[in-house]
Amino acid sequence: MEDFEQLVSSLTPREENDEIKLYQNTVAVACPVCEQPFDDLVACKNQETSLEQIEPLDICVTVHEGSPLLFTHKH
């Protein structure tokens, strides 16, 4: 993903730990995969990460510098 820094500068940081960095989309930025507004961006810090899904979500996935980026869309 070429414009990662520009994308995250528009988002609100919510959580960070050893595995992920979570950003909330509070300004209806379009998903770079499906072009619809997304709810959260989960930036994985490793190539392999386990995530627990609390609610049903549609997820779009792309890669930035070898790590997955998950764009969540709530139902």
Secondary structure, DSSP 8 states (H G I E B T S, - for coil): -TTHHHHHHTSEEEEE-SSEEEEE-SS--B-TTTSSB-SEEEEESSSS------S-EEEEEEEETTEEEEEEEE-
